[in-house]
Every structure is written in C-alpha cells, then in structure tokens.
Amino acid sequence: MKYNEIPHFSHPQHKLKFEYIELPFKCDGCKEAGIGSRYKCSICDYDLHTHCALPSPSITHPFYTKCSFQFLPRPPGDAARFCNACEKDINGFLYHCNSCGFDLHPCCARLPMVLDDGEMKLYLYRKVSASCDRCGRKGRSWSYRSKCKKYNLHVACVKEMLVESWHEIYYGRGNGRKLETRIPSIKSTLQAHHHKSKGKAKKCCEMAGLAMQFVVSAVLGDPTTLIAGVVGSLMSSSCESTSVATAKLILQDGKLQEVPCPVKVSFLLQKNPACFICNSDEMEFDDFISAINSDDELQPDQLYFALQ
C-alpha cells in the first residue's frame, strides 16, 4: 500500500488517496462541507475529511471534562441528533458520549482551541457573553473570540455562511458535483464596524478578515487551507468599496455565476477532450478562455466557461 493511501471501513471496495485541492466538497462520512485536504476515491467520487478518514476510537474534550466521546459511523437511535458545538443536524459520522448524550461532528470535535498566525489569536469558547459579529446574538453555539475581545464568531454562523454560498456543491450520485467557487459573504458581518472613521474602519475590516480566515478554515476541517487567502482578498475588496469586481463564469449546467476578482481558479479552466465547446470547428478554445495557466487569474468583466 502506498504511503498516501488508506483503506476505510466506509468504502471497502477501493483505497482512499490523500490529496489537496482548493475546491469545496461534501464529506461522504459526516455529510458536512469541506475544502483542501481530504482522502478521496476518484473512481467512486467519494471524499472524506482527514478527521473522518482517520478518526480516533475515543476522544475527550476540554469543554466536557466528564465525557468520553466514542466515534460512531451513524447517530445512535432513531431520534434526530444535533452537534453540541455548531447546533447543526448530525447525519453521518460523529463522536457520541453515552453517559451525557452529547454529540459532536468530527471536524467540530477537532476545532483548535487556539488559532494563531503570529499577529492575531482567536480562542475557542463554549459560551461567550459578547454578541456574534454575524448574527448579533449571544450564547448560540461555540464561538471563536479574539484575544482583544473585539471579534466574535459563532461556529454555527460560519457554517450557515458556508451553506448559503455552497448550498449546491453536491447534487448526489449519478448527477455529479456542481462546482461552487463563491466564498461566504462577509459584508453583513462588517457593517457594525463602518460607523468609525475611514482609517479605523479599514483596520477593523482587515482584522475581522483575518479572524474570518481562521474560523472558516478551521470549520471546514483544514486550518491550513489556502481558502484563507481567498477570503482575505475578498475582505480587502469589501473594505475599500461596496462593490466587488467580478468575472462571469458559465457552469457546466449552463447557469451563470459571478466570481470576485482577482481569484486564482485556473484549475477550473482545463481543456476537456470530450467538451463540444473546446473542440468546436467553428470556435477556437482561446476565444472562450484566456487564462489556463497555473499562475493566471480570472479578470474582471470577462466571460469564462467552466470546462472541467
């Protein structure tokens, strides 16, 4: 067996291979969104978060000192279960405490207690007294809060933002996956800061953007994922202007999607031998796509086709 391949009980017919791709996916284990690192079966289009692919049989958590959580492939019993971290439904893999009845999504169970990039630290709290910068409410779910106590985001709110942006990343087997490249909107999250002077508001945006980068990456199961850089670029644009330059991307199902620019999504723009557009006698490939190299970016006010 290769060092980057593993067998997994949930997919016994094929081994899963580790890969890193900057595309959102739905984990076939916990049924939650993910991005970046994953274990994948390319034959069956089967994906697992690293936390779901390599779970621990049992874990403890600092927030529940009297609990011992056991890994389960499905929720126990017939009643609906929800995650005590994000308050979202549990529909697949989970960690469950038999004595207390608490449940955690695998990625929620592994959320770092501290997110630190050397400039900002965010601490994970079970409950905080401050309101969330996204929803304005208190005590809804676990939260990340900055050391300076100026920035606070519910884990549940971050997940809602992801769902709002990527609600169709998965159509189900047979229909394939619909690719969504939109990053969660953060405009509403920042509105509370814009009553300040222009200079202070911009600084607040930059710091809030850094906080958002951390939390989004952690919730998606990969705190090191490069999506943080994309979120940061959108944050910068949101601070400087109320409108963001966009390119138009035609998806495989014919729907038109606007993509904030500049965003490096050249992996979307691959010539496909089976594509009627790429191989049309009447149209040249370059007429449709001007950015196909690994270092190219989508440019504002241009039209692109997603040909993957």
MIDRENBA-588286 format. One line per field, with one value per residue (C-alpha): residue in one letter; x, y, z. Coordinates in nm, 3 decimals. Layout:
BEGIN
rest <- a, ...
u <- X, ...
v <- Y, ...
w <- Z, ...
***
This chain:
BEGIN
rest <- m, k, y, n, e, i, p, h, f, s, h, p, q, h, k, l, k, f, e, y, i, e, l, p, f, k, c, d, g, c, k, e, a, g, i, g, s, r, y, k, c, s, i, c, d, y, d, l, h, t, h, c, a, l, p, s, p, s, i, t, h, p, f, y, t, k, c, s, f, q, f, l, p, r, p, p, g, d, a, a, r, f, c, n, a, c, e, k, d, i, n, g, f, l, y, h, c, n, s, c, g, f, d, l, h, p, c, c, a, r, l, p, m, v, l, d, d, g, e, m, k, l, y, l, y, r, k, v, s, a, s, c, d, r, c, g, r, k, g, r, s, w, s, y, r, s, k, c, k, k, y, n, l, h, v, a, c, v, k, e, m, l, v, e, s, w, h, e, i, y, y, g, r, g, n, g, r, k, l, e, t, r, i, p, s, i, k, s, t, l, q, a, h, h, h, k, s, k, g, k, a, k, k, c, c, e, m, a, g, l, a, m, q, f, v, v, s, a, v, l, g, d, p, t, t, l, i, a, g, v, v, g, s, l, m, s, s, s, c, e, s, t, s, v, a, t, a, k, l, i, l, q, d, g, k, l, q, e, v, p, c, p, v, k, v, s, f, l, l, q, k, n, p, a, c, f, i, c, n, s, d, e, m, e, f, d, d, f, i, s, a, i, n, s, d, d, e, l, q, p, d, q, l, y, f, a, l, q
u <- 0.000, 0.130, 0.211, -0.061, -0.335, -0.553, -0.833, -1.152, -1.444, -1.698, -1.562, -1.417, -1.414, -1.128, -0.846, -0.865, -0.582, -0.479, -0.497, -0.519, -0.740, -0.875, -1.231, -1.523, -1.660, -1.918, -1.771, -1.935, -1.867, -2.011, -2.208, -2.059, -1.877, -1.501, -1.219, -0.849, -0.712, -0.914, -0.898, -1.062, -1.164, -1.151, -1.325, -1.637, -1.616, -1.602, -1.449, -1.368, -1.234, -0.900, -1.071, -1.333, -1.083, -0.853, -1.079, -0.976, -1.185, -1.248, -1.164, -1.209, -1.276, -1.182, -1.539, -1.682, -1.439, -1.671, -1.743, -1.578, -1.676, -1.682, -1.657, -1.969, -2.042, -2.402, -2.614, -2.745, -3.117, -3.398, -3.427, -3.271, -2.931, -2.756, -2.398, -2.338, -2.067, -2.242, -2.604, -2.642, -2.801, -2.584, -2.640, -2.328, -2.004, -1.995, -1.842, -2.101, -2.092, -2.309, -2.334, -2.426, -2.579, -2.364, -2.270, -2.001, -1.926, -1.572, -1.448, -1.617, -1.461, -1.119, -1.158, -0.834, -0.865, -0.639, -0.591, -0.268, -0.079, 0.163, -0.043, -0.382, -0.503, -0.856, -0.972, -1.250, -1.518, -1.813, -2.011, -1.931, -2.113, -2.044, -2.269, -2.164, -2.044, -2.252, -2.593, -2.579, -2.692, -2.522, -2.464, -2.589, -2.302, -1.929, -1.754, -1.414, -1.321, -1.013, -0.778, -0.868, -1.236, -1.336, -1.416, -1.653, -1.795, -2.025, -1.916, -2.281, -2.287, -1.976, -2.139, -2.453, -2.243, -2.086, -2.424, -2.559, -2.271, -2.225, -2.578, -2.549, -2.194, -2.335, -2.617, -2.592, -2.450, -2.515, -2.557, -2.205, -2.100, -2.177, -1.872, -1.920, -1.632, -1.807, -1.666, -1.909, -2.035, -1.891, -2.042, -2.309, -2.052, -1.860, -2.139, -2.117, -1.761, -1.823, -1.954, -1.593, -1.358, -1.240, -0.893, -1.021, -1.294, -1.042, -0.824, -1.125, -1.207, -0.855, -0.854, -1.205, -1.099, -0.809, -1.044, -1.279, -0.993, -0.903, -1.253, -1.370, -1.060, -1.097, -1.468, -1.402, -1.169, -0.839, -0.696, -0.408, -0.616, -0.541, -0.904, -0.797, -0.606, -0.910, -1.130, -0.868, -0.868, -1.246, -1.228, -0.987, -1.218, -1.520, -1.342, -1.237, -1.563, -1.922, -1.894, -1.652, -1.519, -1.640, -1.589, -1.874, -1.832, -2.067, -2.101, -2.147, -2.522, -2.546, -2.600, -2.414, -2.211, -2.022, -1.680, -1.498, -1.167, -0.886, -0.919, -0.689, -0.921, -0.720, -0.799, -1.150, -1.020, -0.886, -0.941, -1.162, -1.123, -1.488, -1.620, -1.808, -1.701, -1.332, -1.334, -1.578, -1.472, -1.634, -1.483, -1.133, -1.063, -0.881, -1.191, -1.356, -1.072, -0.782, -0.645, -0.546, -0.202, -0.141, -0.048, -0.326, -0.623, -0.977, -1.000, -1.292, -1.568, -1.463, -1.665, -1.526, -1.654, -1.607, -1.482, -1.374
v <- 0.000, 0.346, 0.579, 0.827, 0.565, 0.412, 0.155, 0.271, 0.076, 0.309, 0.242, -0.110, -0.152, 0.092, 0.257, 0.630, 0.856, 1.174, 1.488, 1.862, 2.054, 2.404, 2.302, 2.265, 1.916, 1.735, 1.475, 1.137, 1.046, 1.326, 1.487, 1.829, 2.073, 2.066, 2.210, 2.147, 1.827, 1.510, 1.137, 1.057, 0.768, 0.908, 0.603, 0.648, 1.022, 0.950, 1.209, 1.218, 1.491, 1.386, 1.384, 1.143, 0.928, 0.889, 0.909, 0.820, 0.543, 0.769, 1.126, 1.371, 1.742, 2.030, 2.164, 1.835, 1.708, 1.430, 1.295, 1.026, 1.053, 0.740, 0.753, 0.618, 0.578, 0.690, 0.858, 0.621, 0.557, 0.687, 1.039, 1.333, 1.433, 1.769, 1.876, 2.043, 2.259, 2.409, 2.310, 2.164, 1.827, 1.518, 1.296, 1.080, 1.018, 1.160, 1.144, 1.047, 1.041, 0.757, 0.891, 1.252, 1.211, 1.485, 1.466, 1.635, 1.641, 1.505, 1.841, 2.029, 1.792, 1.875, 2.252, 2.405, 2.568, 2.849, 2.984, 3.181, 3.317, 3.532, 3.850, 3.752, 3.488, 3.353, 3.140, 2.882, 2.925, 2.709, 3.022, 3.392, 3.693, 3.908, 3.903, 3.739, 3.973, 3.774, 3.725, 3.971, 3.706, 3.557, 3.204, 3.026, 2.780, 2.752, 3.071, 3.195, 3.519, 3.733, 3.798, 4.167, 4.063, 4.278, 3.994, 3.709, 3.449, 3.159, 2.830, 2.784, 3.117, 3.034, 2.709, 2.896, 3.129, 2.830, 2.671, 2.995, 3.013, 2.645, 2.509, 2.318, 2.183, 1.833, 1.703, 1.339, 1.033, 0.998, 1.371, 1.462, 1.763, 2.120, 2.333, 2.645, 2.885, 3.159, 3.247, 3.330, 3.688, 3.887, 4.226, 4.197, 4.079, 4.404, 4.660, 4.716, 4.841, 5.101, 5.375, 5.454, 5.681, 5.555, 5.462, 5.282, 5.109, 4.975, 4.845, 4.678, 4.516, 4.385, 4.238, 4.095, 3.947, 3.774, 3.635, 3.511, 3.340, 3.142, 3.036, 2.938, 2.725, 2.553, 2.480, 2.325, 2.074, 2.213, 2.505, 2.535, 2.551, 2.825, 2.934, 3.174, 3.378, 3.396, 3.513, 3.773, 3.911, 3.945, 4.112, 4.369, 4.446, 4.475, 4.727, 4.953, 4.952, 4.837, 4.662, 4.388, 4.343, 4.015, 3.788, 3.579, 3.203, 2.973, 2.645, 2.303, 2.314, 2.640, 2.865, 3.194, 3.269, 3.584, 3.528, 3.802, 3.902, 3.852, 3.490, 3.213, 2.943, 2.818, 2.460, 2.532, 2.620, 2.296, 2.195, 1.889, 1.650, 1.549, 1.904, 2.023, 2.384, 2.304, 2.102, 2.300, 2.352, 2.693, 2.831, 2.840, 2.736, 3.064, 3.257, 3.135, 3.102, 3.338, 3.205, 2.838, 2.852, 2.768, 3.126, 3.303, 3.473, 3.547, 3.910, 4.150, 4.188, 3.879, 3.569, 3.223, 2.868, 2.603, 2.315, 2.052
w <- 0.000, -0.087, 0.200, 0.094, 0.054, 0.324, 0.344, 0.510, 0.654, 0.491, 0.142, 0.137, -0.242, -0.301, -0.113, -0.049, -0.157, 0.022, -0.188, -0.151, -0.392, -0.342, -0.421, -0.183, -0.133, 0.074, 0.306, 0.247, 0.610, 0.821, 0.533, 0.613, 0.383, 0.347, 0.143, 0.093, 0.245, 0.200, 0.134, -0.196, -0.417, -0.768, -0.911, -0.700, -0.632, -0.259, -0.023, 0.346, 0.571, 0.716, 1.057, 0.922, 0.733, 1.034, 1.340, 1.693, 1.852, 2.151, 2.248, 2.532, 2.506, 2.738, 2.730, 2.859, 3.121, 3.241, 2.895, 2.687, 2.322, 2.105, 1.728, 1.555, 1.182, 1.229, 1.501, 1.770, 1.795, 1.579, 1.719, 1.536, 1.673, 1.664, 1.722, 2.057, 1.902, 1.599, 1.673, 1.324, 1.248, 1.254, 0.952, 0.942, 1.132, 1.483, 1.827, 2.091, 2.470, 2.600, 2.955, 2.872, 2.528, 2.377, 2.009, 1.800, 1.430, 1.378, 1.249, 1.533, 1.783, 1.639, 1.622, 1.753, 2.093, 1.973, 1.621, 1.596, 1.296, 1.494, 1.458, 1.593, 1.835, 1.841, 2.132, 2.120, 2.387, 2.475, 2.561, 2.544, 2.682, 2.374, 2.070, 1.744, 1.469, 1.221, 1.388, 1.678, 1.926, 2.230, 2.353, 2.043, 1.998, 2.040, 1.938, 1.836, 2.008, 1.960, 2.248, 2.231, 2.262, 1.964, 1.724, 1.794, 1.555, 1.630, 1.480, 1.380, 1.196, 0.997, 0.888, 0.784, 0.573, 0.402, 0.336, 0.191, -0.053, -0.133, -0.096, -0.423, -0.413, -0.413, -0.636, -0.537, -0.705, -1.075, -1.126, -1.020, -0.822, -0.905, -0.857, -0.648, -0.604, -0.414, -0.075, 0.209, 0.205, 0.490, 0.414, 0.682, 0.932, 0.895, 0.889, 1.262, 1.221, 0.950, 1.177, 1.262, 1.072, 0.733, 0.859, 1.166, 0.968, 0.718, 1.001, 1.160, 0.826, 0.792, 1.142, 1.108, 0.776, 0.944, 1.207, 0.934, 0.753, 1.061, 1.153, 0.804, 0.752, 1.089, 1.046, 0.705, 0.866, 0.737, 0.938, 0.691, 0.374, 0.122, 0.116, 0.390, 0.135, -0.090, 0.197, 0.277, -0.077, -0.069, 0.269, 0.134, -0.157, 0.072, 0.292, 0.008, -0.185, -0.155, -0.491, -0.593, -0.946, -1.090, -1.385, -1.524, -1.514, -1.708, -1.520, -1.675, -1.614, -1.808, -1.507, -1.489, -1.179, -1.089, -0.934, -0.736, -0.894, -0.896, -0.784, -0.897, -1.024, -1.319, -1.217, -1.348, -1.690, -1.829, -2.190, -2.199, -2.497, -2.460, -2.447, -2.754, -2.690, -2.658, -2.979, -3.189, -3.552, -3.553, -3.234, -3.100, -2.743, -2.678, -2.778, -2.461, -2.214, -2.183, -1.853, -1.847, -1.690, -1.326, -1.237, -1.426, -1.264, -1.372, -1.474, -1.415, -1.673, -1.869, -1.957, -1.884, -1.923, -1.655, -1.867, -1.619
***
